[in-house]
Amino acid sequence: MTTETPKTRAAPRPKKMAVADSPAPSAPGRTAGPRLRDKEQTARRQLLLAAARRLLRKGGAQAVTMRAVADEVGVSTTVVYGFFQDKATLITQAVDGDLKRFAHHLERAVQEASSPADSLHRVAQAYVTFGTAHPQSYRLMFMEPRPASAIENSSIEFGNASEDAYALARALVEGLLAGQAVPIDERTIEMAAQMFWEMVHGITSLRISSDDDPWFHRLPVVEHVERMVRIFIAGLLHDIGSSASAK
């Protein structure tokens, strides 16, 4: 992963129209027109994103085309291209809202953590709770294949733990490893963070897709997550300690 912060794409602003006999700059009506048009542009953009989300839920990324979104809202494809440069950008920004809500949920969960290990336990429970409580949203975020889009095309600030959920998880893993007696390199931090992320995604996606599977008895999810994280932390710290001793 890179650590650069992407630029956020903003919806295009309409050009100001020339108005005869414009009032003095201090007149309150001078900015009413542009402000209203800005609100209309924002509202239209939200309609397009909502349409893309509906299509994603119905038929996946293949169902989302610029034409399909335009037809759903009742506008021309030119209007859609005025807000989103391509399908990948449109889909990315359609899912950004879910990802931000998810990141905020995880961030709130760790605010009262008493230790780095407690933070990982709390964020894992919050992760699974959000996913199982909002399965449609979780599928859109992490289970529905979608075209890759450049980081700068997302409205999420890369690396900002308040918006980027993986950045939060990585920071928590780094905090855990920072307490060890041996120096930890970036590759080890990244490897551990990805293992943690894949672990909580695995249990969440399985609970969503096959929680009623009759072929085996599932543990209560809270107990399952608590034990899983405890084993992850113990195994990770043991592995790091063993590697340091072998040097």
C-alpha positions as CSV (number, residue, x, y, z in Angstrom):
1,M,0.0,0.0,0.0
2,T,1.1,3.5,-0.6
3,T,0.9,6.1,2.0
4,E,0.1,9.1,-0.1
5,T,-3.2,10.9,0.5
6,P,-5.5,11.1,-2.5
7,K,-7.3,14.1,-3.8
8,T,-11.0,14.0,-3.4
9,R,-13.0,14.4,-6.6
10,A,-15.8,17.0,-6.2
11,A,-18.9,17.2,-8.2
12,P,-18.6,19.8,-11.1
13,R,-19.9,23.2,-10.2
14,P,-22.2,24.9,-12.8
15,K,-21.0,28.0,-14.5
16,K,-22.5,31.2,-13.2
17,M,-25.0,32.7,-15.6
18,A,-24.9,36.4,-16.5
19,V,-27.7,38.3,-15.0
20,A,-28.8,41.8,-16.2
21,D,-29.0,44.5,-13.6
22,S,-27.3,42.4,-10.9
23,P,-27.9,43.7,-7.4
24,A,-25.2,45.2,-5.3
25,P,-22.7,42.7,-3.7
26,S,-24.3,43.1,-0.3
27,A,-27.8,42.2,-1.5
28,P,-28.8,38.9,-0.1
29,G,-30.3,37.7,-3.4
30,R,-27.0,37.8,-5.2
31,T,-25.8,34.3,-4.2
32,A,-29.2,32.6,-3.9
33,G,-29.1,31.4,-7.6
34,P,-25.7,29.8,-7.5
35,R,-26.3,28.3,-4.1
36,L,-29.6,26.8,-5.3
37,R,-27.9,25.4,-8.4
38,D,-25.1,23.9,-6.2
39,K,-27.8,22.2,-4.0
40,E,-29.5,20.9,-7.2
41,Q,-26.2,19.5,-8.5
42,T,-25.6,17.8,-5.1
43,A,-29.1,16.3,-5.1
44,R,-28.8,15.0,-8.6
45,R,-25.4,13.4,-7.8
46,Q,-27.0,11.6,-4.8
47,L,-29.8,10.4,-7.1
48,L,-27.2,8.9,-9.5
49,L,-25.3,7.2,-6.7
50,A,-28.5,5.8,-5.2
51,A,-29.5,4.4,-8.6
52,A,-26.0,2.8,-9.0
53,R,-26.5,1.2,-5.5
54,R,-29.9,-0.2,-6.5
55,L,-28.4,-1.7,-9.7
56,L,-25.5,-3.1,-7.7
57,R,-27.8,-4.9,-5.3
58,K,-30.0,-6.3,-8.1
59,G,-27.4,-7.5,-10.5
60,G,-23.9,-6.8,-9.3
61,A,-21.3,-4.6,-11.0
62,Q,-22.2,-6.0,-14.4
63,A,-25.7,-4.4,-14.1
64,V,-24.2,-1.0,-13.6
65,T,-23.6,1.0,-16.8
66,M,-23.7,4.7,-17.4
67,R,-26.8,4.1,-19.6
68,A,-28.6,2.0,-17.0
69,V,-28.0,4.6,-14.3
70,A,-29.2,7.4,-16.6
71,D,-32.3,5.5,-17.4
72,E,-33.0,4.7,-13.7
73,V,-32.9,8.5,-12.9
74,G,-34.4,9.7,-16.1
75,V,-31.5,11.7,-17.5
76,S,-29.1,11.5,-20.4
77,T,-25.8,9.6,-20.2
78,T,-24.1,13.0,-20.7
79,V,-25.4,14.1,-17.3
80,V,-23.9,10.9,-15.6
81,Y,-20.6,11.5,-17.3
82,G,-20.7,15.1,-16.0
83,F,-20.4,13.7,-12.5
84,F,-18.4,10.5,-12.9
85,Q,-15.6,10.0,-15.5
86,D,-16.3,6.2,-15.9
87,K,-18.2,3.2,-14.5
88,A,-15.4,2.3,-12.1
89,T,-15.5,5.8,-10.5
90,L,-19.3,5.7,-10.3
91,I,-19.3,2.3,-8.6
92,T,-16.5,3.3,-6.2
93,Q,-18.3,6.4,-5.0
94,A,-21.6,4.5,-4.8
95,V,-20.0,2.3,-2.2
96,D,-18.0,5.0,-0.4
97,G,-20.9,5.9,1.9
98,D,-21.1,2.4,3.2
99,L,-17.3,2.2,3.8
100,K,-17.4,5.5,5.7
101,R,-20.2,4.4,7.9
102,F,-18.3,1.1,8.5
103,A,-15.1,3.0,9.4
104,H,-17.0,5.3,11.8
105,H,-18.5,2.3,13.5
106,L,-15.1,0.7,14.1
107,E,-13.6,3.9,15.3
108,R,-16.3,4.4,17.9
109,A,-15.8,0.8,19.1
110,V,-12.2,1.4,20.1
111,Q,-12.6,4.8,21.8
112,E,-12.7,3.3,25.3
113,A,-10.2,0.5,24.8
114,S,-7.8,-0.1,27.7
115,S,-4.9,-1.6,25.8
116,P,-3.7,-2.4,22.2
117,A,-5.0,-5.9,22.6
118,D,-8.3,-4.7,23.8
119,S,-8.6,-2.4,20.8
120,L,-8.2,-5.4,18.5
121,H,-10.8,-7.4,20.4
122,R,-13.2,-4.4,20.2
123,V,-12.7,-3.7,16.6
124,A,-13.1,-7.3,15.6
125,Q,-16.4,-7.6,17.5
126,A,-17.6,-4.3,15.9
127,Y,-16.5,-5.5,12.4
128,V,-18.5,-8.7,12.6
129,T,-21.5,-7.0,14.3
130,F,-21.7,-4.4,11.5
131,G,-21.4,-7.0,8.8
132,T,-24.0,-9.4,10.1
133,A,-26.4,-6.5,11.0
134,H,-26.1,-4.9,7.5
135,P,-25.5,-7.9,5.1
136,Q,-26.5,-6.0,2.0
137,S,-24.1,-3.2,2.8
138,Y,-21.3,-5.6,3.6
139,R,-21.8,-7.5,0.4
140,L,-21.5,-4.3,-1.6
141,M,-18.3,-3.3,0.3
142,F,-16.4,-6.6,0.4
143,M,-18.2,-9.5,-1.4
144,E,-19.3,-8.0,-4.7
145,P,-16.5,-8.0,-7.4
146,R,-16.3,-4.5,-8.9
147,P,-13.9,-2.8,-11.4
148,A,-10.7,-1.3,-9.9
149,S,-10.5,2.4,-9.6
150,A,-7.7,4.7,-8.7
151,I,-7.5,5.8,-5.1
152,E,-8.0,9.4,-6.0
153,N,-11.4,8.6,-7.6
154,S,-12.8,7.7,-4.2
155,S,-14.2,10.3,-1.8
156,I,-12.5,8.4,1.1
157,E,-9.2,9.9,2.3
158,F,-6.6,7.1,2.0
159,G,-5.0,6.4,5.3
160,N,-7.4,8.4,7.3
161,A,-8.6,6.0,10.1
162,S,-11.9,7.9,10.4
163,E,-12.8,7.0,6.9
164,D,-10.5,4.2,5.8
165,A,-11.3,1.1,8.0
166,Y,-8.3,-0.9,7.0
167,A,-6.0,2.0,8.0
168,L,-7.6,1.9,11.4
169,A,-7.0,-1.9,11.7
170,R,-3.4,-1.5,10.6
171,A,-2.8,1.3,13.1
172,L,-4.2,-1.0,15.9
173,V,-2.0,-3.9,14.9
174,E,1.0,-1.5,14.7
175,G,0.2,-0.3,18.3
176,L,0.1,-3.9,19.5
177,L,3.5,-4.7,18.0
178,A,5.1,-1.4,19.1
179,G,5.0,-2.8,22.7
180,Q,7.4,-5.6,21.8
181,A,11.0,-5.6,22.9
182,V,12.3,-6.1,19.4
183,P,12.1,-3.7,16.5
184,I,9.3,-4.4,14.0
185,D,9.7,-3.6,10.3
186,E,6.9,-2.3,8.0
187,R,6.6,-5.7,6.2
188,T,5.8,-7.4,9.5
189,I,3.2,-4.8,10.4
190,E,1.6,-5.1,7.0
191,M,1.5,-8.9,7.1
192,A,0.0,-8.9,10.5
193,A,-2.6,-6.3,9.6
194,Q,-3.7,-8.2,6.5
195,M,-3.9,-11.4,8.5
196,F,-6.2,-9.7,11.0
197,W,-8.3,-8.1,8.3
198,E,-8.7,-11.4,6.4
199,M,-9.6,-13.2,9.6
200,V,-12.5,-11.0,10.5
201,H,-13.7,-10.8,6.9
202,G,-13.7,-14.6,6.8
203,I,-16.0,-15.1,9.8
204,T,-18.2,-12.2,8.7
205,S,-18.7,-13.4,5.1
206,L,-19.4,-17.0,6.3
207,R,-21.9,-15.8,8.8
208,I,-23.7,-13.8,6.2
209,S,-23.6,-16.4,3.4
210,S,-24.1,-19.7,5.4
211,D,-25.0,-19.0,9.0
212,D,-28.0,-21.4,8.7
213,D,-25.8,-24.2,7.3
214,P,-27.1,-27.5,8.9
215,W,-23.9,-29.4,8.4
216,F,-22.1,-28.1,11.5
217,H,-23.0,-26.3,14.7
218,R,-21.7,-22.7,14.8
219,L,-20.4,-21.2,18.1
220,P,-22.2,-18.1,19.3
221,V,-20.5,-15.4,17.2
222,V,-19.3,-13.2,20.1
223,E,-17.5,-16.1,21.7
224,H,-16.2,-17.2,18.4
225,V,-14.7,-13.8,17.6
226,E,-13.3,-13.4,21.1
227,R,-11.4,-16.7,21.0
228,M,-10.3,-16.1,17.4
229,V,-8.7,-12.8,18.2
230,R,-7.1,-14.1,21.4
231,I,-5.4,-16.9,19.4
232,F,-4.4,-14.5,16.7
233,I,-2.7,-12.2,19.1
234,A,-1.0,-15.0,21.0
235,G,0.3,-16.6,17.8
236,L,1.5,-13.4,16.4
237,L,3.5,-12.4,19.4
238,H,4.9,-15.9,19.8
239,D,6.0,-15.9,16.2
240,I,7.7,-12.5,16.5
241,G,9.4,-13.6,19.7
242,S,10.6,-16.8,18.1
243,S,11.9,-15.0,15.1
244,A,13.9,-12.5,17.3
245,S,15.4,-15.4,19.3
246,A,16.5,-17.2,16.2
247,K,18.6,-14.2,15.0
